[in-house]
Amino acid sequence: MAESRKHELIQPRTLKGFRDFQPREAGAREELIDRARAVFHSYGFAPIDTPALEYLEILQGKGSEETDKQMYQFEDAGGRRVGMRFDLTVPLARFAAQHIGQLGTPLKRYHVATVWRGENTQRGRFREFMQCDFDTIGTDNLSSDIETALVIHDLFLALGFEDFRIHLNNRKVLTGLLETLGLAEHATAILRALDKLAKIGAEKVQAEIVAATGTEPQAAEQVLALCQLTGTNAEILDAVTELVADSETGRRGAEELRRLLAALDAVGVPEARVKLDVAIARGLDYYTGTIFETFLGALPDIGSVCSGGRYDNLAELYTKQQLPGIGASLGLDRLLAAMEELDMLTSTETPAVAFIPLFDEARLHDYLRLAAQLREAAICVEVYPLPKKLGQQLKYADRRGHRVALILGDNEFAASECQVKDLATGEATAVPLEENAASLIAAIRGLVE
Amino acid sequence: MAESRKHELIQPRTLKGFRDFQPREAGAREELIDRARAVFHSYGFAPIDTPALEYLEILQGKGSEETDKQMYQFEDAGGRRVGMRFDLTVPLARFAAQHIGQLGTPLKRYHVATVWRGENTQRGRFREFMQCDFDTIGTDNLSSDIETALVIHDLFLALGFEDFRIHLNNRKVLTGLLETLGLAEHATAILRALDKLAKIGAEKVQAEIVAATGTEPQAAEQVLALCQLTGTNAEILDAVTELVADSETGRRGAEELRRLLAALDAVGVPEARVKLDVAIARGLDYYTGTIFETFLGALPDIGSVCSGGRYDNLAELYTKQQLPGIGASLGLDRLLAAMEELDMLTSTETPAVAFIPLFDEARLHDYLRLAAQLREAAICVEVYPLPKKLGQQLKYADRRGHRVALILGDNEFAASECQVKDLATGEATAVPLEENAASLIAAIRGLVE
């Protein structure tokens, strides 16, 4: 009775703010992650993973109202209040509190995983996206700050960028100046005002600082002077050092910046890729020392594509053990979009460069044996599964993005040769087909490399 | 006033049935996935990804009551009924219905992703685990069945197994016999009885079939005879062919098995790794042709570690387009546990083979420059971030699993050499330190390869 079983079709669709990754996009993302992982590995960062679902009280921690509102949360079948992770920092803090005794410090970990936020999708944001974080936990030595900057530098080189710039700041510089000016207790209000600098201009920010803190205009002016310093890194550093000279905290911040810049220079990072930028106020509530942001030369408007900094106490909500550390987060989705826009993605719908049409079904075993030989030689190859007309099979190969087709019919087998067709140019060459396929392997490599 | 800010600590813990992956475990899983992906790529399978959350009606489809009960489901902030995916098959069906027009067939995709099931954890199962599926959609040609078996074979070789066996069956064989015996309408009841064969024995199964179908004991005996065939693959195949000779469906099933075995033999898959096993009844409700299960020689009791088969219509709930296909699923978690038990995992807590202690903090720039040179040569190296005593630093390196320590103090720099310490043996050798670090790179490679 199977034929009479009718049903209404369910409309196939994804939730608002969620998306499928088709082969080309998924392949590009995989490649990007592979390259990032290779850089992490090269510095000794190891992967970890944590659950997508956690106890709500753990995820909420000291979270803001906005985070709470955006978090996917529900009661599970066992009556527990649970949430889906909305970042990788809270899970890292929980993980570190739970396992650091066993793992020991310093702990260098990276974590590439999906997070969920029920954000307003009108701003073009997705509700499901991948984060890619790396951190060094349990050290307060500046050598970890230097290493973090070097990792960021290597990440962008590995992804194929040359024109990018890492912006550096140190939270202690502003703290020091505010201490000197007697404005330390107003830090949050001042940061909120400074955050609008690019948008509303110096005059209005100054007025806002005065209004919010009741300080002299002169003091507000000094704060603004710090954030508006321009010149070479050396010039800015000298000016910063002078501005914060009266505060021990400030002097320490300036000294850390000096050592960080000197180390990057010593290891050969071009100065054009490093910018001392006292205006970056990113997460100044959270970070306590070095701060990083990274901008692409070709697309500065998309904002920072790799940000992070140093913190004094990662896991204070979950453990009494003080865990200082430093880390950064690579903006995978933003980078993928940027690389697409800059035409830097080379991925196709197929990972196989070579294509063997099923030209003569009776020869299937021969095709399969040849394909196995090519795979032994690390050449990815697809054998078409249907005995369609050759033209149709080649059209499929073209569409999928295979680079070269290997055409073998009775004539070719009789002559012990293979027609090697470059799918980009349409040109075909006869290549001798030996027992070990050596000529064919060389011909394919010659065409695709 | 920061010091006086007191708070109750939140207990760091994971939900029941969920777990953290620490560096060693996460590294092992990453390596396993990398190897599987390389095999998928070598056959032209491309990655896709789908959302963790889907409309509940899509995930429920024609799902069983058990699936519904196990699914994590809730109402999102927009009032939609949503669920977390519990496998990768339903999302694939939805994905195919939605995108196949654009992507075209055959579509060869793999998908490695996390799924969630609120299972009873007492059976040692996790509520969050990773699946690794690959499928060829939109072809009904046996060459895809052959390729699927070859992929399974290559997967286990790539993971380092030699002693494994792919069990093959074809759903049409049993269907054919049941048709001949006039028992076609009782297929489900008979399959349910056959499923208990290993547990309760042939006699009781026969009795159950008779009771459930009202058929003659002789007919039930024939069904059991089919499922209990032993001998070489050729012997079993001959016996099967004879048993199903009166049914066209059955003859087609036997013929497909014959062609599949012949192709695997022709491509060089050792017969010891392939077993014709008419008893495997896996998912017989769902599969319509070839069926696969894979067992490890060293650990047969953990059950099949890679299973799959051919289906006639992947996405019938979501589209009128008929999409036949074939695929299989690699049991990642089970394999990881097996490889751990068989001592096949080589991953350590760090991906870096080399370790440079911060022996003399004043030499940090030199250490960083040397590390950069090694990374250029694809040697992963960690520079310790704290100027602790050398013994402490080496203890850390030993614990993390670094293989070789590169010790450089004033004496070494003065003599232009590096102490290369094999951390396994404790032996140290002085290696000349040239401008391009060539001798050092060669020495490290010699020790770790």
Interface residues (C-beta under 8 A of the other chain):
Chain A: H7 L9 I10 Q11 P12 R13 T14 L15 K16 F18 R19 D20 F21 Q22 P23 R24 A26 G27 R29 E30 R37 F40 H41 S42 Y43 G44 F45 A46 P47 I48 D49 T50 P51 A52 L53 E54 Y55 E57 I58 G61 K69 Y72 F74 E75 D76 A77 G78 R80 V82 M84 R94 F95 A97 Q98 H99 Q102 L103 G104 P106 K108 R109 T114 W116 G118 E128 T136 T139 N141 S143 S144 I146 E147 L150 D154 A262 A263 A266 V267 G268 A315 L317 Y318 T319 K320 E349 T350 P351 A352 F355 L358 E361 L364 H365 L368 R369 A372 R375 A378 C380 V381 E382 V383 Y384 P385 L386 P387 Y396 R399 R400 H402
Chain B: H7 L9 I10 Q11 P12 R13 T14 L15 K16 F18 R19 D20 F21 Q22 P23 R24 A26 G27 R29 E30 R37 F40 H41 S42 Y43 G44 F45 A46 P47 I48 D49 T50 P51 A52 L53 E54 Y55 E57 I58 G61 K69 Y72 F74 E75 D76 A77 G78 R80 V82 M84 R94 F95 A97 Q98 H99 Q102 L103 G104 P106 K108 R109 T114 W116 G118 E128 T136 T139 N141 S143 S144 I146 E147 L150 D154 A262 A263 A266 V267 G268 A315 L317 Y318 T319 K320 E349 T350 P351 A352 F355 L358 E361 L364 H365 L368 R369 A372 R375 A378 C380 V381 E382 V383 Y384 P385 L386 P387 Y396 R399 R400 H402
